[in-house]
Amino acid sequence: MNADDLYRRYQELQQYVGWTEEDAVRVQSVAALLEPRLGPLIDDFYAEIERHPDARKVITGGSAQVDRLKGTLRAWLRELLLGPYGRDYVARRWRVGWRHVEIGLDQVYTNMALSRLRRGLLRALEETWLGDLRPQLSIRQSLNTLLDLDLAIIEDAYQAEHIARQQRSERLAAIGQVAGGIAHELRNPLNVVKTSVYYLVNAKNAAPAKIAEHLQRIERHVVVADGVITALSNFAKMPLPNLRPFPVEQCVREVLELNPLPNSIQLALDFSVTLPQALGDVDQIRIVFSNLIRNGREAMPQGGRLSIQGRPVDDSVEIDVTDTGVGISPENLSRIMEPLFSTKARGLGLGLAIARAILDKNKGSLRLASELGRGTTCTVRLVAAGEPAA
């Protein structure tokens, strides 16, 4: 967040808590009174840190670092009391939160540190105040409000930087996961290619049929490797959909024609006569049904029944793709649509992830229900176009 955005956010927070210029004047009026008490307050602050190992562990530079930090804290407290509470003030407060994430200090210690400083400042004000106590109450309220604003900015910075670092860490983990998946999927075809190349280079007087066999193996496994790369590329670069009305039943039948089921699998289609057209990119939705039908087929290696049912639901169209296959365990069901997660011995684990990504872009959704040994139902939900099916 840039300094201007930070300051606008700070001004919004000031309005929220009712901070006014009169509050600033009241805090500044006691700056000279509290200045002599800042040294003991700072010494107490760092003495307390020494008694808490989790807080002390971030101080790695010994007494020299503590002396520098004491100077920084004194400047911070002076600015708190004197202002001005403008753009640069807010940016410096933000950096406090950012710095605490950088050094690995738990956020709870940031909160408690400010609480200890607040208590020390208020005690110092009480002990040095002379005269009528009524003005002191207004000053205390203004000082508390200012400290609350500081804490809000520091916490905001802490959370923003913590989230940013967590996202970077997750991206690195995802890259590692992708790399592992690619390596696993490409290693087998590359090993086959390597073996066939070795044979072709070293075999003496190899028969033409044997040479042709190895060339075919190389070609076949290059196609497999290319398919892995294409799947990853399609997942990463899914184009924006061209949303238009289309007949769902016709789309499903076209997919089945391109991906015929074996004789061991019985097919049952049941589409409501009142089923409206769906709104979506029909080319992308074909990929969804292709992946779901292929998954259903692979879940029934010994045969079974694949049922596809379409029905209108409110302002949507729902299509169930149900198999009678092996099913998915409850612990895997919650992860089955994650990229690169697969329960198959082979497979990149992108089919359901791609299907969900496509449906998200097409303003649809995908949900799964499954039972081990009984089968799985994948329900596609699409926006109804409000037009009758062709």
C-alpha positions as CSV (number, residue, x, y, z in Angstrom):
1,M,0.0,0.0,0.0
2,N,1.5,3.4,-1.0
3,A,1.8,6.3,1.4
4,D,-1.2,8.2,0.0
5,D,-3.5,5.2,0.3
6,L,-2.2,4.7,3.8
7,Y,-3.0,8.2,4.8
8,R,-6.5,8.1,3.3
9,R,-7.1,4.9,5.3
10,Y,-5.8,6.6,8.4
11,Q,-8.1,9.6,7.8
12,E,-11.1,7.2,7.5
13,L,-10.1,5.6,10.9
14,Q,-9.8,9.1,12.4
15,Q,-13.3,9.9,11.3
16,Y,-14.5,6.5,12.6
17,V,-13.3,7.2,16.2
18,G,-14.1,10.9,16.1
19,W,-10.5,12.2,16.2
20,T,-10.4,16.0,15.8
21,E,-7.8,18.8,15.8
22,E,-8.8,19.5,19.4
23,D,-7.6,16.0,20.3
24,A,-4.2,16.7,18.6
25,V,-3.9,20.0,20.6
26,R,-4.7,18.2,23.9
27,V,-2.0,15.5,23.3
28,Q,0.6,18.1,22.2
29,S,-0.1,20.2,25.3
30,V,1.4,17.5,27.6
31,A,4.4,16.7,25.4
32,A,6.8,18.8,27.5
33,L,5.3,17.5,30.7
34,L,5.9,13.8,29.7
35,E,9.3,14.3,28.0
36,P,11.4,13.8,31.2
37,R,9.5,10.5,31.9
38,L,10.3,8.9,28.5
39,G,13.7,7.7,29.5
40,P,12.5,5.6,32.4
41,L,9.5,4.4,30.4
42,I,11.8,3.1,27.6
43,D,14.2,1.5,30.1
44,D,11.2,-0.3,31.7
45,F,10.0,-1.4,28.3
46,Y,13.2,-3.2,27.3
47,A,13.8,-4.5,30.8
48,E,10.4,-6.3,30.4
49,I,11.3,-7.7,27.1
50,E,14.3,-9.4,28.7
51,R,12.0,-11.4,30.9
52,H,10.1,-12.9,28.0
53,P,12.1,-15.3,25.8
54,D,9.7,-15.2,22.8
55,A,10.0,-11.4,22.6
56,R,13.7,-11.3,23.5
57,K,14.7,-13.8,20.7
58,V,14.2,-11.1,18.0
59,I,17.0,-9.0,19.5
60,T,20.1,-10.6,18.1
61,G,22.5,-7.7,18.2
62,G,23.1,-7.5,21.9
63,S,23.4,-4.2,23.9
64,A,24.3,-2.2,20.8
65,Q,21.1,-3.2,19.1
66,V,19.1,-2.4,22.3
67,D,20.6,1.1,22.4
68,R,19.6,1.7,18.8
69,L,16.1,0.4,19.5
70,K,15.8,2.7,22.5
71,G,16.6,5.7,20.4
72,T,14.1,4.6,17.8
73,L,11.4,4.2,20.5
74,R,12.2,7.6,22.0
75,A,11.7,9.2,18.5
76,W,8.5,7.2,18.1
77,L,7.1,8.5,21.4
78,R,8.1,12.1,20.7
79,E,6.3,12.0,17.4
80,L,3.3,10.4,19.1
81,L,3.1,13.4,21.5
82,L,4.1,16.2,19.1
83,G,2.7,15.1,15.7
84,P,2.0,16.3,13.1
85,Y,-0.2,13.3,12.4
86,G,0.1,13.5,8.6
87,R,1.2,11.3,5.7
88,D,4.8,10.7,6.9
89,Y,3.6,9.9,10.4
90,V,1.3,7.2,9.2
91,A,3.9,5.7,6.9
92,R,6.4,5.4,9.8
93,R,3.7,3.7,11.9
94,W,3.0,1.3,9.0
95,R,6.7,0.4,8.9
96,V,6.6,-0.6,12.5
97,G,4.1,-3.4,11.8
98,W,6.0,-4.4,8.6
99,R,9.3,-4.6,10.5
100,H,7.8,-6.8,13.2
101,V,6.8,-9.3,10.6
102,E,10.3,-9.1,9.1
103,I,12.0,-9.9,12.3
104,G,9.5,-12.7,13.2
105,L,7.9,-11.1,16.3
106,D,4.5,-12.6,17.1
107,Q,1.7,-10.0,16.7
108,V,0.5,-10.6,20.3
109,Y,3.7,-9.0,21.5
110,T,3.2,-6.0,19.3
111,N,-0.2,-5.5,20.9
112,M,1.1,-6.0,24.4
113,A,4.0,-3.7,23.8
114,L,1.7,-0.9,22.9
115,S,-0.5,-1.7,25.9
116,R,2.6,-1.4,28.2
117,L,3.6,1.9,26.6
118,R,0.0,3.2,27.0
119,R,0.0,2.3,30.6
120,G,3.3,3.9,31.2
121,L,2.3,7.2,29.5
122,L,-1.0,7.4,31.4
123,R,0.8,6.7,34.7
124,A,3.4,9.4,33.9
125,L,0.6,11.9,33.1
126,E,-1.2,11.1,36.3
127,E,1.9,11.4,38.5
128,T,3.1,14.7,36.9
129,W,-0.3,16.4,36.6
130,L,-0.9,19.4,38.9
131,G,-4.2,21.2,39.3
132,D,-7.7,20.5,38.2
133,L,-8.2,16.9,37.1
134,R,-11.0,17.5,34.6
135,P,-8.7,18.6,31.8
136,Q,-6.6,15.6,32.4
137,L,-9.5,13.3,31.7
138,S,-10.0,14.8,28.2
139,I,-6.3,14.5,27.6
140,R,-6.3,10.9,28.6
141,Q,-9.2,10.2,26.2
142,S,-7.4,11.9,23.3
143,L,-4.1,10.1,24.1
144,N,-5.9,6.7,24.2
145,T,-7.6,7.5,20.9
146,L,-4.3,8.3,19.3
147,L,-2.7,5.1,20.6
148,D,-5.7,3.1,19.3
149,L,-5.2,4.7,15.8
150,D,-1.5,3.8,16.0
151,L,-2.3,0.2,16.9
152,A,-4.8,-0.1,14.1
153,I,-2.3,1.0,11.5
154,I,0.4,-1.2,13.0
155,E,-1.9,-4.2,13.0
156,D,-3.1,-3.5,9.5
157,A,0.5,-3.4,8.3
158,Y,1.3,-6.6,10.2
159,Q,-1.6,-8.5,8.7
160,A,-1.0,-7.2,5.2
161,E,2.7,-8.2,5.2
162,H,2.0,-11.5,7.0
163,I,-0.7,-12.3,4.4
164,A,1.7,-11.3,1.5
165,R,4.4,-13.5,2.9
166,Q,2.0,-16.4,3.4
167,Q,0.8,-16.0,-0.2
168,R,4.4,-16.0,-1.5
169,S,5.1,-19.1,0.6
170,E,2.0,-20.8,-0.8
171,R,3.0,-19.9,-4.3
172,L,6.4,-21.4,-3.8
173,A,4.8,-24.5,-2.4
174,A,2.5,-24.7,-5.4
175,I,5.4,-24.3,-7.8
176,G,7.1,-27.2,-6.0
177,Q,3.9,-29.2,-6.2
178,V,3.5,-28.4,-9.9
179,A,7.2,-29.3,-10.5
180,G,6.8,-32.6,-8.7
181,G,3.6,-33.4,-10.7
182,I,5.3,-32.5,-14.0
183,A,8.4,-34.5,-13.2
184,H,6.2,-37.6,-12.3
185,E,4.1,-37.4,-15.4
186,L,7.0,-36.7,-17.8
187,R,9.5,-39.1,-16.4
188,N,7.8,-42.2,-17.6
189,P,7.3,-41.3,-21.2
190,L,10.9,-39.8,-21.3
191,N,12.3,-43.1,-19.9
192,V,10.5,-45.0,-22.7
193,V,11.8,-42.6,-25.3
194,K,15.3,-42.9,-23.9
195,T,15.1,-46.7,-23.9
196,S,13.9,-46.8,-27.5
197,V,16.6,-44.3,-28.6
198,Y,19.2,-46.4,-26.9
199,Y,18.0,-49.5,-28.8
200,L,17.9,-47.7,-32.2
201,V,21.4,-46.3,-31.7
202,N,23.1,-49.5,-30.4
203,A,21.1,-52.4,-32.0
204,K,23.0,-54.1,-34.8
205,N,21.2,-55.6,-37.8
206,A,17.8,-54.7,-36.2
207,A,14.8,-55.9,-38.1
208,P,12.7,-53.2,-39.9
209,A,9.7,-54.3,-37.9
210,K,11.6,-53.8,-34.6
211,I,12.8,-50.4,-35.7
212,A,9.2,-49.4,-36.6
213,E,8.0,-50.6,-33.3
214,H,10.5,-48.4,-31.4
215,L,9.7,-45.4,-33.6
216,Q,6.0,-45.9,-32.8
217,R,6.8,-46.1,-29.1
218,I,8.8,-42.9,-29.3
219,E,6.0,-41.1,-31.2
220,R,3.3,-42.4,-28.8
221,H,5.1,-41.3,-25.6
222,V,6.0,-37.9,-27.1
223,V,2.3,-37.5,-27.6
224,V,1.7,-38.4,-24.0
225,A,4.3,-35.9,-22.8
226,D,2.9,-33.2,-25.1
227,G,-0.6,-33.9,-23.6
228,V,0.8,-33.3,-20.1
229,I,2.2,-29.9,-21.1
230,T,-1.0,-29.0,-23.0
231,A,-3.1,-29.8,-20.0
232,L,-1.0,-27.6,-17.7
233,S,-0.9,-24.8,-20.3
234,N,-4.7,-25.0,-20.7
235,F,-5.2,-24.8,-17.0
236,A,-2.9,-21.8,-16.6
237,K,-4.2,-19.9,-19.6
238,M,-7.9,-20.6,-19.6
239,P,-9.4,-17.9,-21.9
240,L,-12.3,-15.8,-21.0
241,P,-15.5,-17.6,-22.0
242,N,-17.9,-16.5,-24.8
243,L,-21.2,-16.7,-22.9
244,R,-24.1,-17.7,-25.2
245,P,-27.2,-19.9,-24.9
246,F,-26.7,-23.5,-25.8
247,P,-28.7,-26.8,-25.5
248,V,-27.1,-28.9,-22.8
249,E,-28.4,-32.2,-23.9
250,Q,-26.9,-31.7,-27.4
251,C,-23.6,-30.7,-25.8
252,V,-23.5,-33.9,-23.7
253,R,-24.3,-36.1,-26.7
254,E,-21.5,-34.5,-28.8
255,V,-19.1,-35.3,-26.0
256,L,-20.3,-38.9,-25.8
257,E,-19.8,-39.3,-29.6
258,L,-16.2,-38.1,-29.3
259,N,-15.6,-40.2,-26.1
260,P,-17.6,-43.5,-26.6
261,L,-18.0,-45.7,-23.6
262,P,-16.9,-49.4,-23.7
263,N,-19.6,-52.1,-24.0
264,S,-19.1,-52.9,-20.3
265,I,-20.6,-49.6,-19.3
266,Q,-24.4,-49.0,-19.6
267,L,-25.4,-45.4,-20.5
268,A,-28.6,-43.8,-19.2
269,L,-29.6,-40.3,-20.3
270,D,-32.5,-38.4,-18.8
271,F,-33.0,-34.8,-19.7
272,S,-36.2,-33.0,-18.7
273,V,-38.4,-31.9,-21.5
274,T,-38.7,-28.5,-19.8
275,L,-34.9,-28.1,-19.6
276,P,-34.0,-24.5,-20.8
277,Q,-30.8,-23.7,-22.6
278,A,-27.8,-22.9,-20.5
279,L,-25.6,-19.8,-20.6
280,G,-22.0,-20.6,-21.2
281,D,-19.1,-21.1,-23.6
282,V,-20.1,-24.4,-25.2
283,D,-16.6,-25.2,-26.2
284,Q,-15.4,-24.9,-22.6
285,I,-18.4,-26.7,-21.2
286,R,-17.6,-29.7,-23.5
287,I,-14.2,-29.9,-21.8
288,V,-16.1,-30.1,-18.4
289,F,-18.4,-32.9,-19.5
290,S,-15.5,-34.7,-21.2
291,N,-13.5,-34.7,-18.0
292,L,-16.4,-35.9,-15.9
293,I,-17.4,-38.6,-18.3
294,R,-13.8,-39.8,-18.5
295,N,-13.5,-39.9,-14.7
296,G,-16.7,-41.9,-14.5
297,R,-15.5,-44.4,-17.1
298,E,-12.1,-44.8,-15.3
299,A,-13.9,-45.3,-12.0
300,M,-15.6,-48.4,-13.5
301,P,-12.8,-50.5,-14.9
302,Q,-14.9,-53.7,-14.5
303,G,-18.0,-52.0,-16.0
304,G,-21.1,-50.4,-14.5
305,R,-23.7,-47.7,-15.2
306,L,-23.1,-44.1,-16.2
307,S,-26.2,-41.9,-15.7
308,I,-26.5,-38.3,-17.0
309,Q,-29.5,-36.4,-15.8
310,G,-30.4,-32.8,-16.6
311,R,-33.1,-30.7,-14.8
312,P,-34.2,-27.1,-14.3
313,V,-33.6,-25.8,-10.8
314,D,-34.8,-22.2,-10.1
315,D,-32.9,-20.0,-12.5
316,S,-30.3,-22.6,-13.2
317,V,-29.7,-25.9,-15.1
318,E,-28.3,-28.8,-13.1
319,I,-26.7,-31.9,-14.8
320,D,-25.7,-34.9,-12.7
321,V,-23.0,-37.3,-14.0
322,T,-23.3,-40.4,-11.9
323,D,-21.2,-43.5,-12.0
324,T,-21.4,-46.8,-10.1
325,G,-17.7,-47.0,-9.6
326,V,-15.2,-47.3,-6.8
327,G,-16.2,-44.0,-5.1
328,I,-14.0,-41.5,-3.3
329,S,-13.1,-41.7,0.4
330,P,-14.3,-38.8,2.6
331,E,-10.8,-37.6,3.3
332,N,-10.0,-37.3,-0.4
333,L,-13.4,-35.9,-1.4
334,S,-12.5,-32.5,0.2
335,R,-9.3,-32.3,-1.9
336,I,-10.3,-34.0,-5.1
337,M,-10.8,-30.8,-7.0
338,E,-7.4,-29.4,-6.0
339,P,-4.9,-29.0,-8.9
340,L,-2.4,-31.9,-9.0
341,F,-4.3,-34.0,-6.4
342,S,-5.2,-37.4,-7.8
343,T,-6.3,-40.7,-6.4
344,K,-5.3,-42.5,-9.6
345,A,-2.0,-44.4,-10.0
346,R,-1.5,-42.4,-13.2
347,G,-2.9,-39.0,-14.0
348,L,-1.9,-35.4,-13.4
349,G,-4.9,-34.6,-11.2
350,L,-6.1,-31.6,-13.3
351,G,-9.3,-32.9,-14.7
352,L,-11.6,-31.8,-11.9
353,A,-9.6,-28.7,-11.2
354,I,-9.9,-27.6,-14.9
355,A,-13.7,-28.4,-14.8
356,R,-14.2,-26.3,-11.7
357,A,-12.0,-23.4,-13.1
358,I,-14.1,-23.5,-16.3
359,L,-17.4,-23.5,-14.5
360,D,-16.2,-20.6,-12.2
361,K,-15.5,-18.5,-15.3
362,N,-18.8,-19.5,-16.8
363,K,-20.7,-18.4,-13.7
364,G,-21.4,-22.0,-12.8
365,S,-20.3,-24.4,-10.1
366,L,-19.4,-28.0,-9.5
367,R,-20.1,-30.2,-6.5
368,L,-19.4,-33.8,-5.7
369,A,-21.0,-36.5,-3.6
370,S,-19.5,-39.9,-3.3
371,E,-19.5,-43.1,-1.3
372,L,-16.8,-45.8,-1.4
373,G,-17.9,-48.8,-3.3
374,R,-21.1,-47.1,-4.4
375,G,-20.0,-44.5,-6.9
376,T,-19.8,-40.7,-7.4
377,T,-22.2,-38.0,-8.6
378,C,-20.7,-34.8,-10.1
379,T,-23.3,-32.0,-10.3
380,V,-22.7,-29.2,-12.8
381,R,-24.8,-26.1,-12.2
382,L,-25.1,-23.5,-15.0
383,V,-27.1,-20.3,-15.4
384,A,-30.3,-20.9,-17.3
385,A,-30.4,-18.8,-20.5
386,G,-34.2,-18.4,-20.3
387,E,-34.6,-19.8,-23.8
388,P,-36.2,-23.2,-24.7
389,A,-33.8,-25.9,-25.7
390,A,-33.4,-26.5,-29.4
